[in-house]
Amino acid sequence: MTELSSAPVLSTPAEHLFEHASPDSQTEAKAPRKTDDELRQIYEVARTARELRLGKWKTIALQFPDAMLVDAPRLVQALKDELTALRKEEEESSGPKQDEKIFILADTSYSACCVDEVAAEHADAQVVVHYGRSCLSPTSRLPVIYVFTEHRLNLDETVEAFEREHPGKDAKVVIMADVTYQSHVPAVVSRLVSEGYTNIYSTAITHDPTNILPNRKIVSHSASSDSTPEGDSLKEYSLFHISTPPTALLLALSSRVGSLYIHDTPHSPFPSSSFLSARRLLGRRYAKLLSLSTAGIIGILVNTLSVSNYLCSVDALRKRIAAANKKSYTVVVGKLNPAKLANFAEIDGWVVVGCWESSLVEDDAGFFRPVVTPFELEVALMGDGERVWGGSWWGGIEGVKAPVGKDEEEEVVEGKEEEDEDSEEESAPPEFDLRTGRLISTSRPMRVRKVKEEREGGEVKEGVVEENRNGTNGALALRPKAELAMVNGVVSPGAEFLRSQRTWQGLGSDYTEEESTAIEEGRRGVARGYTVGDSEKR
C-alpha cells in the first residue's frame, strides 16, 4: 500500500465554493449601456414629447416590457427635459403652463403587447405611451401613443439573404417586417428595385388587425401601376419577413400567402421558425380543436379588459356555445398558467378572449384541458358533416358573431315540425371522439328535446326530456329527485360535477360522517421533555 505523506484534505477549497451567478451582469455585458443620443433616438423622445404637448395631457403613463425596464428611469428624465424645453417655448408666447406627471407601468396585467388601461387608470392617467412591439388592437377608453423602438438592420446582409431565396428577378414578393424593423422596409425595397426586381411590394403600418396582412397595408413601388395583391391573389406571392414574428402572426401569415421566408435578426424576441414548422403547427391546432367538439362544458377566459368590443365577443361566444347545447362558464383571469385553470376540473376546454396575439397559448402542453382561440372554437362547434378547415387561421375576437336570431331559429324549428309532423321522433345521433373513437354521451348537457307520449284514450301530450351529464335519456318518465343538479331552476353541469364527481368539496367536507368525541388533554411542556396530563414524569 502507498503510505500517505501528509494528512488528507477534508475541507472544500475556497475556489471551489458554489457562488450565485448573477444574470444581470451577463446581460449588461452583452448589451452595453446606451448613450444619451441612442436613448433619444431609439425611444423617439422628441416625437413623443411633441405629441404629448399637442394633446395637452398632464398625467402620463409609460408602459414598458420587461426587457426595456432597465432604460425606464433615464428615459423618464430625458422625456421630462424635452417637455420642459417645449413648455418654456410656449410660456414665452402664452403664459405659464402646468408641469406633467409621469408614471412607469411595469408587470402588465395581461400581455405586454396590449395597452394596460387598467393599470393606467389606477394612476388616473390621461394617456398611455406604449413602448416596444405591439399587437395594435384598438383600445376602449384611453388614447395611446405607440413607440415601437427602432433596431439597427444590416442592409447588405438582408439583401443577400433575399437574393439567395429569390434569384429570379421577376419573383412576386411582399416584404414585411416586425414593427421594430418596419422603418427599414422602404430602404430594402429601394435597394432590391435598383438590383432589377420588378414585382416587389412594400408594406406600411396600419392600426387594423383584420387586414389580409395584420396591421399592414401593401404598397406598390411601381411607377406604371398602383395595383396591389389582395385576397386570394396573395396566394401567388411569397412573403419575405424581417425578424421572427410571434407565433400567432406566423400562423395567420402562413395561411394567407404562397410561401414564407423569415430573415432572423439579433434582437428578435421569438425563437427562429419557418414556413414548414408553421404548417405543422396548424395541423396540431386542428387536432386540438377536435377535442372540444365533444366537450360538454366550455370555459370562456376573459384575458383582456382593454381591447374594444371584448364584451360583445364574450356575449356572442356564450350564444354560440348555448346554440350547440353546451354549457359555458366565464372566468376573468390575468396571465394564464396551468395551475390557475387546473382549479376548474369540471371544464372540458377553454376559449381565450383577448388580443389576436395573446389568445394563442403556445406552451399549452402543461395545461389540464385544451385552450383554443375563438376561431378554433367556431370550427369545433360545427357538426362533423360541416367541419371543413381550409387552412385559414385567426387568433383574435374579430369576426366572432352570434348565431341565428331567436325568431329566425323558431321559424326554422316550426317548419321542421310541420314537415315531420307525422313521423316519429328519432333519438339524437351518437357522437364519437374522432381522436379516440369512444362514444361520448356528455357532449351536449343542455340539450332539450320535445317528445310525444301517446296515452290511453287517444290523447297525445308533449313532454320534455333533458340529457344530463351522465348521458341518461330516453322516453318520457318521472325522474328521481336530485338526479341532476339545478341552480335557480336551470340545469347546472358544473354543480352536478361538484355533487357527483369532485371528491373534495371544501374545508370540513371530509368529516361530515365522523361522530363527535370527548376532548382529551394531550402532551404539554418543552421539546426536551413533555408531560401527559397531571403526571410529572417526563
Secondary structure by P-SEA (a helix, b strand, c coil): cccccccccccccccccbbbbbaaaaaaaacccccaaaaaaaaaaaaaaaaaaaacccbbbbbbccccccaaaaaaaaaaaaaaaaaaaaaacccbbbbbbbbbbccccccccccaaaaaaaaccccccccccccccccccbbbbbbcbbbbbaaaaaaaaaaaaccccccbbbbbbccccccaaaaaaaaaaaacccbbbbbbbccccccccccbbbbbccccccccccccccccbbbbbcccccaaaaaaaaacccbbbbbbccccccccccaaaaaaaaaaaaaaaaaaccccbbbbbbccccccaaaaaaaaaaaaaaaacbbbbbbbbcccccccccccccccbbbbbcccccccccccccccbbbbcaaaaaaaaccccccccccccccccccccccccaaaaaaaaaaaaaaaccccccccccccccccccccccccccbbbbbbbbccccbbbbbbbbbcccccccccccccccccccccccccaaaaaaaccccccccccccccbbbbccccccccccccccccccccc
